[in-house]
Amino acid sequence: MRLSPLFLFLGSTLLSGVQAAEADKDERENTYFNSMKVPPILELTPDTFDKEVKASQFMLIKHYSPYCPHCIDYAPIYQTLYEWYYTSKPESKEDKTFTELYDFRFATINCVAYFDLCASHNVASYPSTILYKNGELAELIKGVKDIDQISPIIEKYLEAAKPGTRPRSLEYPEPGDKTSPEKAPGKADDSKKPVDDKTDAKTDVKTDSKTPAKVDEKTPPKEETKAPPKAPPAKEDDKPAGKTDAKADTKGDAKGDAKTETKTDSKADDKAEAKPSTTSKAIAVPTKAVVKKPTVTPNKEGASVPLSAERFQTLVTMTQDPWFVKFYAPWCHHCQAMAPNWQQLAKEMKGRLNIGEVNCDVETRLCKDVRLRGYPTILFFKGGERVEYDGLRGLGDFVHYANKAIDISEGVLDVDAESLAALEEKEEVIFIYFYDHATTSEDFMALERIPLSLIGKAKLVKTKDPVLFARYKITTWPRLLVSREGRPTYYQPLTPKEMRDIHQVLNWMKSVWLPIVPEMTASNAREIMDGKVVVLGIVNREDQEGFLRAKRELKSAANEWMDKQILLFQHERQELRDAKQLRIDEADDRGDGRALRAAKAIRINMDKSDRKQVGFAWVDSVFWQRWIRTTYGIDTKDGDRVIINDEDNRRYWDTTITGNNILLSRTSILETINKVVSSPPKIKPKLTISSFEKIFFDIRVTFVEHPYLTMGCILGLAFGAFSWFRSRTRKGRGGHFRLEESWSNKELMKEGLLGPNGNGKVD
């Protein structure tokens, strides 16, 4: 029994410590309105939704996406609406707050993090605000609405719940205000104080224009004890906090203010701007949403984290944190060779990117679910999405990819003309997504799924800058294009379905995400060479002057060739359109309705055009010296050269129509391309394989390009072989009857075909 006072003392100490910690946490997260502390808006999850909605008579819930521009614009409106109602004083004899009297609360749901929860509420667009009454849906508000549009809906239910407690008229605050309009008359003395920013000026002008008499009649005055006494004007760099005001007011001098600020700066440096200043200034709420970064520093230890199935789901699948994960087997020699580079990558990415690894001999079920094709397989994960790393496995390649992954995983950057110009100086390929105020959340959700596939390939940004609209002649939204060194190429489909078709968009991006004249490396060689005729410049990087001149000539030739192809494309499309119009006119003249409908149903599809695609690239003659000599028979010591390669047909051209070498000049390149792409080529090609290999290659290509003809030939050969074998078998048998070869003709005539007793009587 003697120990009980000690236990009581320890318990009270522990409880006070916990309460102090919670109070400090609240102090950091709270905002202020009318000089009253307002707790943060309740954030609902699937686990807490049912419990919280049923806990109150009324609950207003905002369903939003942190990436939706409309939601970003709506954020300060909803925040100010919440703060205004939370601090309002009902016209009731009961001494209760707004929340206590009406049992009315505000909440939000992040539909990116909890998509299934929003889908279960039939939320089809963002933002959507839903009012629940006794756990049941009462009102649905779609889109961005102002406070004066949302408040009448709320007032209707509040008046019905507590008749006579609502004012007849209301003065609504503007988004971002920190004081109610009815508080404005009390600020008359503050008019002499200096205005530090535009927000203050806007607030002061607005409040001075109000008629205070009308407000005083309908709205009861606030208790004067709740408002802190006025303090001397603070300096621009002052950052007083909520508790600091009381102390500063008590002392009433600048010295006291400075002392109090010094005391509280250690606690509230990051949140001081969100709290009211002693001058009662209205603090503007930012109009752009800030994507919350992970609160935990990634890869603190600088080591690759072994992941089990449970840890993989907890750390990778169920979070928004980016992870670079290696799936391996201990017996795999390639995995063993890559292990040192992977460990060094983890050290390089310390504090920046999470690095993990999964042992597939132990976690067989996890590796089976991931559907691995071999070991090692390296995947990048972010928010439930994944992309496979298919580059080289050197340390420099890993670090380069990881740095690009960190940049892209932060989301799609919103740019204007100035920031895009700065970005174009660093990036060769930039995909630009144009949007306006009417772009829906579904479009942005589709857009957010694209960046992972662009890691290490290109940069994706979005914009609503009118200057960029005019620069690229954008008249419909949303619109997507790629800018390669300032040269735009447009994504042709415009319908909402095609703009949200991720696979179709990615297929188009893959066709244009290489620079106009890229460098051929081991990782992109197949992508550059396959499926097209490639003008390959063989240059020496060490000769800086010659290298820059060669690249300039290649780019000039590439741009001129692309301009020419665009004109040919437009001419070909116009010819098809003219042919379609002729059919329509002819059917119309004959009065043939069926033919008219058939002509109008003709679709102009330029994807089926038989024009040969031509690409441009350059290769380092020093690094690729052996490959160039064995493939093309060219000695790089003879200087820079140009090869026109047709990889699909295993052939190439290294001379012009006159028999001279193709030089690194725009004229020589363009003249030779025209002769090469014609059908048949006007210049005899050379082979990259032997003549014997070419025979089997042509057979294989023929079978691939003409599968039905191939199957017919195979069936014909099979039928012919079967017929020949059957005829040979018949000749060997000699008919249906098989006579003994040992019988002579004389014996056969004597005995007869049926034997000696063939004609006798048989009992």
Secondary structure as UniProt FT lines:
FT   TURN            2..3
FT   HELIX           4..29
FT   STRAND          31..33
FT   TURN            34..35
FT   STRAND          36..38
FT   STRAND          42..43
FT   TURN            46..48
FT   HELIX           49..55
FT   STRAND          58..64
FT   TURN            66..67
FT   HELIX           69..87
FT   HELIX           98..102
FT   STRAND          104..110
FT   TURN            111..114
FT   HELIX           115..120
FT   TURN            121..122
FT   STRAND          128..133
FT   TURN            134..135
FT   STRAND          136..142
FT   HELIX           147..161
FT   TURN            163..164
FT   TURN            175..176
FT   HELIX           181..192
FT   HELIX           198..208
FT   HELIX           212..218
FT   TURN            224..226
FT   TURN            236..237
FT   HELIX           242..251
FT   HELIX           254..268
FT   TURN            269..271
FT   HELIX           272..274
FT   TURN            278..279
FT   STRAND          305..306
FT   HELIX           309..312
FT   HELIX           313..317
FT   STRAND          323..328
FT   TURN            330..331
FT   HELIX           333..348
FT   TURN            349..352
FT   STRAND          354..359
FT   TURN            360..362
FT   HELIX           364..370
FT   STRAND          377..382
FT   TURN            383..384
FT   STRAND          385..388
FT   HELIX           395..408
FT   TURN            409..410
FT   STRAND          413..414
FT   HELIX           417..424
FT   TURN            425..426
FT   STRAND          429..434
FT   TURN            437..438
FT   HELIX           441..448
FT   HELIX           451..454
FT   TURN            455..457
FT   STRAND          459..463
FT   HELIX           466..472
FT   STRAND          479..484
FT   TURN            485..486
FT   STRAND          487..490
FT   HELIX           496..499
FT   HELIX           502..512
FT   TURN            522..524
FT   HELIX           525..529
FT   TURN            530..531
FT   STRAND          533..539
FT   TURN            541..542
FT   HELIX           544..590
FT   HELIX           593..600
FT   HELIX           606..608
FT   STRAND          614..620
FT   TURN            621..624
FT   HELIX           625..632
FT   HELIX           636..638
FT   STRAND          641..646
FT   HELIX           647..649
FT   STRAND          651..653
FT   TURN            657..658
FT   HELIX           666..677
FT   STRAND          686..687
FT   HELIX           691..705
FT   HELIX           707..733
FT   TURN            741..742
FT   HELIX           745..751
FT   TURN            753..754
FT   TURN            756..757
//
